Amino acid sequence: MRTYVKNGTVEAFELWDPAKLGELAARTAIALASGQITGQEGETFTAGAMGEYTIGKDGVINLGKPTVFNAENIDQFDF
């Protein structure tokens, strides 16, 4: 998509930042392995500087709003 943002075909698009997804997954795994959480719906835990998260139905944890990628920030990401 970088090419299309840079040439003006697309003004912006949204995705969840892969680095943030990875960090949340790792911090969730640490919380599970350390016994801080069991994975039950409604449990909350702190994912470091990312803040507090709640385990939802079927073990889903919502990262939050996706990142908007546009001409101003597209080169800050390398994936």
Backbone bond lengths (Angstrom), bond angles and torsions (degrees), N, CA, C in turn:
res aa  C-N    CA-C-N  psi(-1)  N-CA   C-N-CA  omega(-1)  CA-C   N-CA-C  phi
1 M - - - 1.449 - - 1.536 111.24 -
2 R 1.330 116.40 -23.01 1.464 119.80 -178.19 1.534 111.09 -52.06
3 T 1.313 117.24 -45.87 1.466 122.23 -179.04 1.524 110.74 -58.03
4 Y 1.324 116.58 -44.07 1.458 120.93 -176.62 1.527 112.41 -71.63
5 V 1.329 116.66 -33.17 1.465 119.76 175.31 1.524 109.21 -68.28
6 K 1.326 116.38 -44.96 1.465 120.32 -177.33 1.526 112.76 -67.17
7 N 1.340 117.71 -32.57 1.463 117.79 -178.83 1.530 112.52 -92.46
8 G 1.334 116.65 3.08 1.454 120.91 174.58 1.519 115.52 86.88
9 T 1.321 118.22 0.65 1.462 120.67 177.81 1.527 110.58 -63.01
10 V 1.323 116.03 -39.37 1.460 122.87 179.72 1.526 107.57 -122.46
11 E 1.322 117.02 129.06 1.465 119.98 178.51 1.520 111.42 -76.11
12 A 1.323 116.66 -39.91 1.461 120.99 -177.99 1.524 109.30 -164.62
13 F 1.319 115.31 160.08 1.460 121.81 172.49 1.508 107.72 -148.86
14 E 1.311 116.76 163.75 1.462 121.41 -177.17 1.523 110.73 -122.45
15 L 1.308 114.36 139.49 1.462 123.12 173.07 1.518 107.44 -148.87
16 W 1.303 115.76 159.48 1.452 118.03 169.79 1.512 106.49 -78.07
17 D 1.300 116.38 134.94 1.458 123.06 -178.90 1.530 108.71 -63.14
18 P 1.336 118.68 118.49 1.469 120.82 -177.71 1.529 113.28 -58.00
19 A 1.316 117.55 -34.28 1.465 120.10 179.37 1.528 110.62 -65.99
20 K 1.332 116.35 -41.54 1.467 119.98 179.04 1.526 110.72 -68.46
21 L 1.329 116.63 -39.13 1.468 119.36 176.45 1.522 111.24 -60.60
22 G 1.322 115.43 -44.32 1.463 120.16 179.28 1.511 112.18 -63.75
23 E 1.327 116.14 -42.32 1.467 119.64 179.47 1.523 110.78 -64.06
24 L 1.331 116.56 -43.93 1.466 118.90 179.48 1.529 110.62 -63.91
25 A 1.317 117.60 -40.38 1.468 120.62 178.10 1.527 110.78 -62.05
26 A 1.320 116.66 -43.75 1.469 120.32 -179.87 1.530 111.22 -65.96
27 R 1.308 116.13 -43.89 1.473 119.23 -179.76 1.527 111.46 -67.04
28 T 1.323 116.59 -33.04 1.462 120.29 175.94 1.525 109.75 -66.89
29 A 1.321 116.65 -42.97 1.465 120.59 178.90 1.528 110.89 -61.90
30 I 1.315 116.79 -41.24 1.474 120.83 178.00 1.524 110.33 -63.05
31 A 1.332 116.31 -44.19 1.464 119.94 179.60 1.529 110.98 -62.38
32 L 1.319 116.63 -39.31 1.470 120.24 177.33 1.525 111.40 -67.06
33 A 1.338 116.53 -48.04 1.467 120.94 -176.84 1.531 112.31 -65.39
34 S 1.319 116.60 -31.94 1.467 120.17 -178.09 1.523 112.48 -85.44
35 G 1.337 117.20 -6.14 1.455 120.49 -179.89 1.520 113.90 84.64
36 Q 1.332 117.05 5.33 1.464 120.23 178.54 1.531 110.32 -63.23
37 I 1.339 116.23 -35.63 1.457 122.24 176.19 1.527 108.53 -134.82
38 T 1.333 115.22 160.73 1.463 119.98 177.57 1.525 111.96 -110.08
39 G 1.331 116.11 -10.32 1.456 120.21 -178.71 1.512 113.93 97.55
40 Q 1.328 116.40 5.88 1.455 120.26 -178.96 1.533 111.30 -77.17
41 E 1.307 115.75 144.43 1.464 121.88 177.89 1.527 110.40 -54.30
42 G 1.327 116.50 134.49 1.459 122.33 177.72 1.520 114.59 95.94
43 E 1.333 117.54 -16.79 1.465 119.35 177.47 1.525 109.96 -67.02
44 T 1.320 115.38 146.89 1.461 120.03 176.43 1.519 108.99 -120.71
45 F 1.316 115.52 155.10 1.461 121.03 176.32 1.512 108.21 -154.27
46 T 1.318 115.41 158.67 1.452 121.33 178.14 1.513 108.68 -98.30
47 A 1.323 115.73 128.03 1.466 122.37 179.91 1.532 108.78 -103.29
48 G 1.319 115.35 62.75 1.465 119.98 179.22 1.517 111.71 57.30
49 A 1.327 115.93 -138.50 1.462 122.09 -178.87 1.521 112.65 -68.74
50 M 1.340 117.08 -11.38 1.466 120.43 178.90 1.516 111.76 -72.04
51 G 1.313 117.08 -20.89 1.457 121.03 178.33 1.515 113.53 103.98
52 E 1.315 114.48 -162.35 1.461 121.35 -175.24 1.527 110.47 -96.93
53 Y 1.320 115.04 141.51 1.459 122.10 179.64 1.519 109.87 -131.24
54 T 1.311 115.26 152.73 1.462 122.31 179.46 1.521 109.06 -119.62
55 I 1.311 115.38 136.34 1.461 120.58 177.35 1.522 107.83 -79.21
56 G 1.322 115.55 126.08 1.456 121.36 -178.14 1.510 112.29 -98.71
57 K 1.313 114.34 -167.15 1.456 122.05 -179.88 1.528 109.79 -58.47
58 D 1.307 115.89 139.21 1.468 123.73 179.79 1.526 112.63 61.39
59 G 1.323 117.44 24.04 1.455 121.40 176.86 1.524 114.72 77.51
60 V 1.319 117.37 12.52 1.465 121.14 -178.01 1.526 110.20 -77.34
61 I 1.318 115.13 134.64 1.463 121.83 174.82 1.518 106.75 -118.87
62 N 1.317 116.50 121.73 1.454 122.44 -176.59 1.525 110.03 -86.75
63 L 1.330 116.66 117.80 1.458 121.63 179.29 1.517 111.65 -65.24
64 G 1.309 117.40 -30.74 1.462 121.38 -176.75 1.515 109.89 118.74
65 K 1.305 115.49 -161.80 1.463 120.15 -177.22 1.522 110.68 -67.83
66 P 1.332 116.06 145.77 1.464 119.40 177.90 1.528 111.46 -71.09
67 T 1.312 115.10 163.29 1.464 122.18 176.10 1.517 108.72 -82.05
68 V 1.326 116.29 137.17 1.466 121.26 175.47 1.521 107.10 -91.90
69 F 1.311 116.57 121.95 1.460 122.68 177.84 1.523 107.63 -101.32
70 N 1.328 116.13 129.11 1.464 121.18 179.20 1.525 108.91 -146.00
71 A 1.330 116.75 -176.07 1.465 120.78 -176.69 1.526 112.32 -61.26
72 E 1.318 117.54 -27.08 1.465 121.00 -178.38 1.522 112.98 -74.68
73 N 1.329 117.86 -28.98 1.464 118.47 -174.39 1.529 115.29 -123.17
74 I 1.319 118.76 -4.74 1.462 121.02 -172.61 1.531 113.14 -58.00
75 D 1.326 117.80 -33.81 1.467 119.96 -178.78 1.517 113.77 -78.73
76 Q 1.317 117.08 -4.92 1.476 120.52 175.76 1.528 111.42 -80.29
77 F 1.318 116.54 -7.65 1.461 121.57 -176.13 1.512 109.74 -117.77
78 D 1.330 115.99 136.28 1.456 121.35 -177.87 1.523 109.40 -129.23
79 F 1.310 116.55 81.40 1.463 121.10 177.33 1.492 109.54 -145.20
